[in-house]
């Protein structure tokens, strides 16, 4: 076998070191009792090992003989795979959450909560307890409520979301993994796309037009998991969510009062939509859904924000909520962090924002959404579960 005789660097690894330098970032959790953040496990294609951990000692290999000797000693290893990293996760398997304590005992102080299917990184094991780090919390969880090692691999694949974030202004989604193939859709910069498959240089993603392929040259890849939440973070989150709800309700009430005054002045009732029924929401949420339904049949325009002349998915949601005095971003990815999380479609209410891979709509009740779908259908009503849901967010 011909081997590359250039100077290379070998790394001595342990499971703990494999995660010691990993970054934690906030990302959507999607549960009314879960924190709004999450842990982002960077597993980008082409990552060097030093991108994952920064404090592993290095050992220079000066000759091809050194290479063979170190390989025989088992000191030369390839970059860690996704499965290697998953083995060092500790994943909660509980009904709601497991407490993270200061010492490996139920007498320990509660430092935070590790929610069901949330993850931490394994540090050590002691008397039936795992010491973990997750988010800003480092402490102990009872091992009987968690899995790690080989048992964590398949669960991590199931509960984690592989996400491609668009890094160019407009990215083409193609029918096949080739620049010679037809374009089935376009997605804007910073959109998050659910990855279904990865090949050399291409990722298969789920978009509104169906499944297609995007070049990995124009996306960054990472796996998302829910992280632990400290007691202080929980208190701040709940206070922030309540304040945001209060402001949203006040803005919506002011906007509706102004609209009612305008309607009275014009002596003309507001346009209503009777083809679809709205149910199961607060007064404000119901009003949002009913207002959005007025524009069914109007065109879809990429990058647009006009409810009459054309809007894209996030432009539609933004403009509908703007009528109620609520400012939302023109980004389906950013919509995943607005308001607060709702746990599952069965708990959704009219007016909730339903977030998909590269897409977003407004829930109207009865398992349906109103959304600016694509150029062919325009603004329309669809079943909410017609695609995999990434997050459900409530504004009011």
FENHU-V433789 format. One record per residue. RES is the residue in one small letter. SS is DSSP state (2 for helix, 1 for strand, 0 for the rest). PHI is phi as a letter, one per 30 degrees, with the letter a starting at -180 (none if undefined). D_LAST is the distance of its C-alpha to the last C-alpha in Angstrom with 1 decimal. Layout:
<<RES/SS/PHI/D_LAST> <RES/SS/PHI/D_LAST>>
//
This chain:
<<x/0/none/64.8> <x/0/d/64.4> <x/0/c/62.0> <x/0/d/60.5> <x/0/c/62.8> <x/0/d/60.6> <x/0/d/59.4> <x/1/b/56.4> <x/1/b/54.4> <x/1/c/53.8> <x/1/b/51.3> <x/0/c/51.7> <x/0/c/48.4> <x/0/b/47.0> <x/2/d/43.7> <x/2/d/42.4> <x/2/d/43.5> <x/2/d/41.9> <x/2/c/38.4> <x/2/d/39.3> <x/0/c/38.4> <x/0/d/35.3> <x/0/d/32.2> <x/0/c/28.8> <x/0/b/25.8> <x/0/d/22.0> <x/0/a/20.6> <x/0/d/17.9> <x/0/c/18.0> <x/0/i/15.4> <x/0/a/15.1> <x/0/d/12.7> <x/0/c/15.8> <x/0/c/17.2> <x/0/d/17.2> <x/0/d/15.5> <x/0/c/19.1> <x/0/a/22.2> <x/1/c/25.9> <x/1/c/27.4> <x/1/c/31.0> <x/0/d/33.0> <x/0/b/35.4> <x/0/d/36.2> <x/0/e/39.3> <x/0/i/42.2> <x/0/e/40.9> <x/0/d/43.9> <x/2/d/44.1> <x/2/d/44.0> <x/2/d/40.5> <x/2/c/39.4> <x/0/b/41.4> <x/0/c/43.0> <x/0/c/45.2> <x/0/d/47.4> <x/0/d/51.1> <x/1/c/52.9> <x/1/b/56.5> <x/1/d/58.3> <x/1/c/60.5> <x/0/c/63.5> <x/0/b/65.4> <x/2/d/65.0> <x/2/d/67.1> <x/2/e/64.5> <x/2/e/61.9> <x/2/d/63.9> <x/2/d/64.5> <x/2/d/60.9> <x/2/d/59.8> <x/2/d/62.4> <x/0/d/61.1> <x/0/i/57.6> <x/0/c/56.2> <x/0/c/55.3> <x/0/b/52.0> <x/0/d/49.8> <x/0/e/46.2> <x/0/d/43.9> <x/0/d/42.3> <x/2/e/38.7> <x/2/d/40.1> <x/2/e/41.9> <x/2/d/38.7> <x/2/d/36.9> <x/0/d/39.8> <x/0/c/38.8> <x/1/d/35.3> <x/1/c/34.4> <x/1/c/31.8> <x/1/d/30.2> <x/0/b/30.8> <x/0/b/29.2> <x/0/d/26.8> <x/0/b/24.1> <x/1/a/25.6> <x/1/c/28.9> <x/1/d/29.4> <x/1/c/31.0> <x/1/c/33.8> <x/0/d/36.1> <x/0/b/39.2> <x/0/d/40.2> <x/0/a/40.0> <x/0/d/37.7> <x/0/d/38.9> <x/0/d/37.2> <x/0/d/34.3> <x/1/d/30.9> <x/1/c/29.8> <x/1/l/26.7> <x/1/b/25.5> <x/1/c/26.5> <x/1/d/24.2> <x/0/e/25.6> <x/0/i/26.9> <x/0/d/26.2> <x/1/b/29.3> <x/1/b/31.5> <x/1/c/34.9> <x/1/d/38.0> <x/1/c/40.1> <x/1/a/42.5> <x/1/b/43.1> <x/1/a/44.5> <x/0/h/45.3> <x/0/i/42.7> <x/1/b/40.0> <x/1/c/38.6> <x/1/d/38.1> <x/1/b/35.3> <x/1/b/33.3> <x/1/b/29.7> <x/0/i/27.5> <x/0/c/28.5> <x/1/c/29.8> <x/1/b/33.5> <x/1/a/34.7> <x/1/c/35.9> <x/1/b/34.4> <x/1/d/36.5> <x/2/d/38.1> <x/2/d/38.0> <x/2/c/34.2> <x/1/b/34.4> <x/1/b/36.5> <x/1/a/38.2> <x/0/i/41.1> <x/2/d/42.0> <x/2/d/39.6> <x/2/d/36.7> <x/2/d/37.7> <x/2/d/36.7> <x/2/d/33.5> <x/2/d/32.5> <x/2/d/33.2> <x/2/d/31.0> <x/2/c/27.9> <x/0/d/28.1> <x/1/c/27.0> <x/1/d/29.5> <x/1/c/27.8> <x/1/c/29.5> <x/1/c/27.9> <x/1/d/29.4> <x/0/c/31.5> <x/0/b/33.0> <x/0/e/31.7> <x/1/b/32.0> <x/1/c/33.1> <x/1/d/34.9> <x/1/c/34.4> <x/1/c/37.7> <x/0/d/39.1> <x/0/b/41.3> <x/0/d/41.7> <x/0/a/43.9> <x/0/d/43.7> <x/0/d/46.2> <x/0/d/43.7> <x/0/d/41.6> <x/1/c/38.1> <x/1/c/35.5> <x/1/a/32.5> <x/1/b/31.2> <x/1/b/28.4> <x/1/d/27.4> <x/0/e/27.9> <x/0/i/25.5> <x/0/d/24.2> <x/1/c/24.2> <x/1/c/26.4> <x/1/d/27.1> <x/1/d/30.8> <x/1/c/32.8> <x/1/a/36.3> <x/1/b/38.2> <x/1/b/41.7> <x/0/d/43.8> <x/0/i/41.9> <x/1/b/39.3> <x/1/b/36.1> <x/1/d/35.1> <x/1/b/31.4> <x/1/c/28.9> <x/1/b/27.7> <x/0/d/26.6> <x/0/d/30.2> <x/1/k/31.3> <x/1/c/32.9> <x/1/a/34.9> <x/1/b/36.3> <x/1/b/35.6> <x/1/d/38.0> <x/2/d/37.4> <x/2/d/38.8> <x/2/b/35.5> <x/1/b/33.0> <x/1/c/32.5> <x/1/c/32.2> <x/1/a/30.6> <x/1/c/29.6> <x/1/c/26.2> <x/1/b/25.8> <x/0/d/23.4> <x/0/c/24.9> <x/0/d/25.3> <x/1/b/23.1> <x/1/d/25.0> <x/2/d/24.2> <x/2/d/23.6> <x/2/d/21.2> <x/2/d/19.2> <x/2/d/19.0> <x/2/d/18.0> <x/2/d/15.3> <x/2/d/13.7> <x/2/d/14.1> <x/2/d/12.7> <x/2/d/9.5> <x/2/d/9.2> <x/2/d/10.3> <x/2/d/8.0> <x/2/d/4.9> <x/2/d/7.6> <x/2/d/8.7> <x/2/d/6.0> <x/2/d/6.1> <x/2/d/9.7> <x/2/d/10.3> <x/2/d/9.0> <x/2/d/11.2> <x/2/d/14.0> <x/2/d/14.0> <x/2/d/14.3> <x/2/d/16.9> <x/2/d/18.8> <x/2/d/18.8> <x/2/d/20.0> <x/2/d/22.7> <x/2/d/23.7> <x/2/d/24.1> <x/2/d/26.1> <x/2/d/28.3> <x/2/d/29.0> <x/0/h/29.5> <x/0/b/27.9> <x/0/d/25.0> <x/0/d/22.2> <x/0/d/22.9> <x/0/b/21.6> <x/0/c/21.9> <x/0/c/23.8> <x/0/d/24.9> <x/0/b/21.8> <x/0/c/19.9> <x/0/c/16.2> <x/0/a/15.4> <x/0/i/13.5> <x/0/b/9.9> <x/0/d/7.9> <x/2/e/9.4> <x/2/d/7.0> <x/2/d/6.8> <x/2/d/10.5> <x/2/d/11.2> <x/2/d/10.2> <x/2/d/12.4> <x/2/d/15.1> <x/2/d/15.3> <x/2/d/15.8> <x/2/d/18.5> <x/0/d/20.5> <x/0/c/21.7> <x/0/e/23.1> <x/0/j/26.6> <x/0/d/26.2> <x/0/d/27.6> <x/1/c/26.5> <x/0/b/27.7> <x/0/e/27.7> <x/0/i/26.0> <x/0/d/25.0> <x/1/b/21.9> <x/1/d/23.2> <x/0/d/21.6> <x/0/c/25.1> <x/0/c/27.6> <x/1/k/26.0> <x/1/b/23.2> <x/0/c/23.0> <x/2/d/20.1> <x/2/d/18.0> <x/2/d/19.2> <x/2/d/17.9> <x/2/d/14.4> <x/2/e/14.6> <x/2/d/16.2> <x/2/d/13.9> <x/2/d/10.8> <x/2/d/13.4> <x/0/d/14.1> <x/0/c/10.9> <x/0/i/11.8> <x/0/c/9.8> <x/0/c/12.6> <x/0/c/12.8> <x/0/d/16.2> <x/0/d/18.8> <x/0/a/19.3> <x/0/d/18.4> <x/0/d/19.5> <x/2/d/17.2> <x/2/d/14.1> <x/2/d/14.9> <x/2/c/14.0> <x/0/d/10.7> <x/0/i/7.6> <x/1/b/9.0> <x/1/d/11.4> <x/0/b/11.9> <x/0/d/15.5> <x/0/i/17.1> <x/2/d/16.8> <x/2/d/17.7> <x/2/c/14.3> <x/0/d/12.2> <x/0/b/10.3> <x/0/e/10.4> <x/0/j/8.3> <x/0/d/8.4> <x/1/c/10.7> <x/1/c/14.1> <x/1/c/16.5> <x/1/b/20.2> <x/0/d/23.3> <x/0/i/23.3> <x/1/a/20.9> <x/1/a/17.2> <x/1/b/15.8> <x/1/c/13.0> <x/1/d/13.1> <x/1/c/14.2> <x/1/j/15.4> <x/0/h/19.0> <x/0/i/19.2> <x/1/b/18.8> <x/1/b/17.2> <x/1/c/17.8> <x/1/a/19.0> <x/1/d/21.7> <x/1/d/24.1> <x/1/a/27.4> <x/0/d/30.2> <x/0/d/31.7> <x/0/c/28.9> <x/1/i/26.7> <x/1/d/23.2> <x/1/b/23.3> <x/1/c/21.9> <x/1/b/22.7> <x/1/d/22.4> <x/2/d/19.6> <x/2/c/22.2> <x/2/d/24.7> <x/0/b/24.5> <x/0/d/23.8> <x/1/d/20.1> <x/1/d/19.7> <x/1/a/16.0> <x/1/b/12.8> <x/1/b/9.6> <x/1/c/5.9> <x/0/c/3.8> <x/0/c/0.0>>
//
